[in-house]
Amino acid sequence: STRERAVALLALGSATGVLLFLLLSLGSSGPPVVGAGDFGAEASRRVVAPGGWIALTGSDAPEGTGLVLETRTPGGPWRASARSSADEEGHFRLEGRVLARPGRIALRARAPGVGVSAPVAVTVRPLRLASVGDINLGDAPGAAIAANGPRYPWTSVGNALRKADIAFGNLECAISERGEPFPKQFNFRGTPAALRGLRRHSGIDVLNLANNHVGDFGRAGTIDTVRAVQRLGMRAVGAGPNLKRALAPQVVDRLGLRVAFVGFSSIAPLEFAAGEDSPGTAWASVEAVAEAVRAVRRRADVVVATFHWGIEKATYETADQQLLAQTAAAAGAQLVIGAHPHVLQPLRREGAALVAYSLGNFVFGAGSPGTTSTGILEADLTADGVAAARWRAGNIEGGRPVLEAGRPRRLPMEKLAGGLQL
């Protein structure tokens, strides 16, 4: 009958509506809801490092109500980690550290005596920092880039670097179209197009400029290099228009951790060192290193100190390198990355810090024994420092790094006090 057909169509329409609602809910881009709540809240990030900062915000809590940020691991109780209050319009922001091991956790806001927000799920995992050695966009690699395009140096390693949360390297050349060559044996200069290729195809976030080649084309070339790095959204460490800027830390906020980088050079020419009112690099003295690291440690969760030091082609560190590394570690650095020897040097524990004395060449016109060995050092970072490390080995072929097949080698953190040759 007409009445029966109408009822059937109504039932079908209701079922279709419910199904559509479920599909839209499953396809939502928001963080997964793991329970019902009395008011809404959103997490500031879906992935956070152990010990990292996270915030829960909302807009419909009762006016002036005190709120507690709570976290829970699977099967565990709710634990309070921060407190705040809603304003007169019901807006609130609760921010605290996630003190949990890697895995999944739930977060919620609780208003005692009033109700709770719908919990949201968050992934906890270490922050991955990928570090590499010397990058020269001039000389032989520059010629290869001119012939094959700006993607050429990164065809093998670009994907591995882009997967990291932060990627770091030492830029061993000037990026400038101005200036005259400084009177020395080797002068390296790359083009702005090659630097754009580095940013696009490698995803590198931070570049150390405290080295003996950033000033190869004078003070104007040094300033151009710093500005070129910054214009592309990367952080320039260890050099600047004056000493204050050269010593200034560069802080990157990822996965709730504030990771600070400071850079120093102890390699001549001394003319490249920054002055109070002149551009150049941060010179590596014990006093400068201790002061810079100690100052930034007060406002950063992890400090990475990078150095241009040592003796070219020496496979072991010098006493001066050890002294500077120990100074940085004592001041609060958790990771120390070295460059300049053009060969790999040992990985060691110095106090609480992991020290890679030299990561060798990376994008470089290398050909002599030892100088073609390269790789990517991957460090897992938490608020406590380096939790784990891996070495992804490779070789330089035609001025570019080519990674070996297979998974990276996990490094035995508990055995690094005696050193490990990469």
Secondary structure as GFF3:
##gff-version 3
##sequence-region A 1 422
A	DSSP	alpha_helix	2	26	.	.	.	ID=ss1
A	DSSP	beta_strand	42	43	.	.	.	ID=ss2
A	DSSP	beta_strand	47	48	.	.	.	ID=ss3
A	DSSP	beta_strand	53	58	.	.	.	ID=ss4
A	DSSP	beta_strand	66	72	.	.	.	ID=ss5
A	DSSP	beta_strand	79	85	.	.	.	ID=ss6
A	DSSP	beta_strand	92	97	.	.	.	ID=ss7
A	DSSP	beta_strand	103	111	.	.	.	ID=ss8
A	DSSP	beta_strand	115	116	.	.	.	ID=ss9
A	DSSP	beta_strand	120	124	.	.	.	ID=ss10
A	DSSP	beta_strand	127	135	.	.	.	ID=ss11
A	DSSP	alpha_helix	139	148	.	.	.	ID=ss12
A	DSSP	three_ten_helix	152	154	.	.	.	ID=ss13
A	DSSP	alpha_helix	158	162	.	.	.	ID=ss14
A	DSSP	beta_strand	166	171	.	.	.	ID=ss15
A	DSSP	beta_strand	174	175	.	.	.	ID=ss16
A	DSSP	beta_strand	189	190	.	.	.	ID=ss17
A	DSSP	alpha_helix	192	202	.	.	.	ID=ss18
A	DSSP	beta_strand	206	208	.	.	.	ID=ss19
A	DSSP	alpha_helix	218	231	.	.	.	ID=ss20
A	DSSP	beta_strand	235	237	.	.	.	ID=ss21
A	DSSP	beta_strand	239	240	.	.	.	ID=ss22
A	DSSP	alpha_helix	243	247	.	.	.	ID=ss23
A	DSSP	beta_strand	250	254	.	.	.	ID=ss24
A	DSSP	beta_strand	257	265	.	.	.	ID=ss25
A	DSSP	three_ten_helix	270	272	.	.	.	ID=ss26
A	DSSP	beta_strand	280	281	.	.	.	ID=ss27
A	DSSP	alpha_helix	286	297	.	.	.	ID=ss28
A	DSSP	beta_strand	302	308	.	.	.	ID=ss29
A	DSSP	alpha_helix	319	331	.	.	.	ID=ss30
A	DSSP	beta_strand	335	339	.	.	.	ID=ss31
A	DSSP	beta_strand	347	350	.	.	.	ID=ss32
A	DSSP	beta_strand	353	356	.	.	.	ID=ss33
A	DSSP	beta_strand	361	363	.	.	.	ID=ss34
A	DSSP	beta_strand	373	382	.	.	.	ID=ss35
A	DSSP	beta_strand	385	397	.	.	.	ID=ss36
A	DSSP	beta_strand	400	403	.	.	.	ID=ss37
A	DSSP	beta_strand	409	410	.	.	.	ID=ss38
A	DSSP	three_ten_helix	413	418	.	.	.	ID=ss39
###
